[in-house]
């Protein structure tokens, strides 16, 4: 990791930390909110899949459930690669 990348990460961490402090979010509070959001999203996906996918097409449901996890991870990895190429 280059020194410039380290400085950018430190600056980004400072900005995000200031914004979170301004929003009165602590690390514990933030983790609770993220957990609650993930639980809500999982419940919504399950409800939608329960309505849309009947027992004969479970494969589609499994693909969609997997995509809820795989696609964001893939997007983050692409973003990470793009950021690494710039640095």
N, C-alpha and C positions, 0 to 999 in steps of 0.2 A: 504494500500500500504506500502510495507516495505521500509526501508531506502535504501537498495541496489537497489531496483527497481527505486526509485527516483533518485539515483545517475546515473543509466544507462540511464534513460530518459534525465537527464540533459546533460550527455556526448553525447548522440546521437543528442540532439538538438544543442549542440555546434558544432559537426562535420558537421551536415547538414547546419547549419547557415554559417559556414566557407566556405563550398563548394558553397553555393548559393551566398555568397559575392564574391568569386573568379570568379564565372560565371557572376557577375555583375547583379544579379537578386534582385530586391526589392520585398517586399510582394505584392505591387500593381501590379508590372510587372508579378510576378509569378501567381497571380490570373487571370490576363488578359490572360496569356498563357494557363493556365488550362482551362479557359472558352472557349477560341478559340479552343483548342484541343477537348473539349467536343462537341462543336457545329460541328466541322469537323467530329467527330466520329458519331454523330447523323445523320448528312447529309449523310455520307457514308452508314450507316445502312439502312436509309430510301431508298437510291438509290438502294442498293442491294436487299432489300425486295421488292421494287417496280418492279425490274426486275424478281425476283424469285417467288414471291407470286402472284398468280392471285386472282380474286375476290371470287372464290369458296373456297379458302383455307386461309381465313383471320385468322383462329384460329392459324395456324402455325406462321404467322407473328406476332400475339400478343404474343405468347410464346417466340419467338426470341427477340422481342423488350423488353419484360420483363426480359429476361435472360441477356441482356446487362447491366441492373441495378442490378439484383439480384445476379448474379454469382460473380462480384467483391466484393460486400458487404459481401457475404458468405465467400469468400476467406480471406478478411480482418478480419472477425470475427474468423475464424479458426486460422489465424496468431496471433491474439490478445490472443486467448485462449492458444495457444502454448507458447507464451511469458509469460503469466501469470503463467502457470504451472512451468516454469523454475524459475520464480522469487519468 
